[in-house]
Amino acid sequence: MSKPNEAAAPAPERQRAVAICWFRREDYDAAKAEMADPDRLYEDYDEWLQEAQAFEAEMTGRGIKTVRIRYEPVGFSLFCLTRGITPDGAARAEWAAAEASKRYSRKR
């Protein structure tokens, strides 16, 4: 997750959910190194996790569901390559929203 103000993209309106690109501790440093905007990510995983959880709590408090989309290096890279977009905060948000939409659509 990037810093909270760019971290998530809203899922389709009918879902009233925000998708969050969710890193695992073991992936965070490598993921950060792969991004075009590593300076926009938190210094370490613990700081990122604290802010991500605070963001979730804020959204929940506003009545908005959050959906954690586990960061997948290959899937994210392919998403960026096939769209010709830079792997940055906007791409992370777009990827998470697209993944959430696909997963939600399968359940319907």
C-alpha positions as CSV (number, residue, x, y, z in Angstrom):
1,M,0.0,0.0,0.0
2,S,1.2,3.4,-0.7
3,K,0.5,6.2,1.7
4,P,-3.3,6.2,2.5
5,N,-4.3,9.1,0.3
6,E,-3.3,7.2,-2.9
7,A,-3.5,3.7,-1.6
8,A,-6.7,2.4,-2.8
9,A,-9.1,2.7,-5.7
10,P,-12.8,2.4,-5.2
11,A,-14.3,-0.9,-6.4
12,P,-17.4,-0.5,-8.6
13,E,-19.9,1.7,-6.9
14,R,-22.5,-1.0,-6.2
15,Q,-20.1,-2.8,-4.0
16,R,-19.3,0.2,-1.7
17,A,-15.8,-1.2,-1.2
18,V,-12.2,0.0,-1.5
19,A,-9.6,-2.4,-2.8
20,I,-6.2,-2.3,-1.1
21,C,-3.0,-3.7,-2.6
22,W,-1.9,-5.7,0.5
23,F,1.7,-6.6,0.9
24,R,3.1,-9.5,2.9
25,R,6.1,-8.9,5.2
26,E,8.3,-11.2,3.1
27,D,7.4,-9.4,-0.1
28,Y,7.6,-5.8,1.0
29,D,11.2,-4.9,0.4
30,A,11.4,-6.6,-3.0
31,A,8.1,-5.1,-4.1
32,K,9.2,-1.6,-3.0
33,A,12.4,-2.1,-5.1
34,E,10.4,-2.9,-8.2
35,M,8.2,0.2,-8.0
36,A,8.8,3.4,-9.9
37,D,7.9,5.3,-6.8
38,P,9.6,3.6,-3.8
39,D,9.8,7.0,-2.1
40,R,6.0,7.0,-2.0
41,L,5.9,3.8,0.0
42,Y,6.7,3.6,3.7
43,E,10.2,2.9,4.9
44,D,9.5,-0.6,6.2
45,Y,6.7,-3.1,6.4
46,D,5.8,-2.4,10.0
47,E,5.2,1.2,9.3
48,W,3.2,0.3,6.1
49,L,1.1,-2.2,8.0
50,Q,0.3,0.3,10.8
51,E,-0.9,2.8,8.2
52,A,-2.8,0.2,6.1
53,Q,-4.7,-1.0,9.2
54,A,-5.5,2.6,10.2
55,F,-6.8,3.2,6.7
56,E,-9.0,0.1,6.9
57,A,-10.3,1.3,10.2
58,E,-11.1,4.7,8.8
59,M,-13.0,3.3,5.8
60,T,-14.9,0.9,8.0
61,G,-15.8,3.7,10.3
62,R,-17.2,5.5,7.3
63,G,-19.3,2.5,6.3
64,I,-17.1,1.5,3.4
65,K,-15.9,-2.1,3.2
66,T,-12.3,-2.8,2.4
67,V,-11.0,-5.7,0.3
68,R,-7.4,-6.8,0.8
69,I,-5.8,-7.8,-2.5
70,R,-2.6,-9.7,-1.8
71,Y,0.3,-8.3,-3.8
72,E,1.3,-10.8,-6.5
73,P,4.6,-9.7,-8.2
74,V,4.0,-11.5,-11.4
75,G,0.3,-10.6,-11.7
76,F,1.0,-7.0,-10.9
77,S,3.9,-6.8,-13.4
78,L,1.9,-8.3,-16.2
79,F,-1.0,-5.9,-15.4
80,C,1.4,-3.0,-15.8
81,L,3.1,-4.4,-18.9
82,T,-0.1,-5.2,-20.8
83,R,-1.4,-1.7,-20.1
84,G,1.8,0.1,-20.7
85,I,1.6,1.8,-17.3
86,T,4.3,2.6,-14.8
87,P,4.4,0.4,-11.6
88,D,3.5,3.1,-9.2
89,G,0.8,4.1,-6.7
90,A,-1.8,4.7,-9.4
91,A,-1.1,1.3,-10.9
92,R,-1.2,-0.5,-7.5
93,A,-4.6,1.1,-6.9
94,E,-5.9,0.2,-10.4
95,W,-4.6,-3.3,-10.1
96,A,-6.2,-3.9,-6.7
97,A,-9.5,-2.5,-7.9
98,A,-9.4,-4.7,-11.1
99,E,-8.5,-7.8,-9.0
100,A,-11.3,-7.1,-6.5
101,S,-13.8,-6.6,-9.4
102,K,-12.8,-10.0,-10.9
103,R,-13.1,-11.8,-7.6
104,Y,-16.4,-10.2,-6.8
105,S,-17.8,-11.0,-10.2
106,R,-16.9,-14.7,-9.8
107,K,-19.0,-14.8,-6.6
108,R,-22.1,-13.5,-8.2
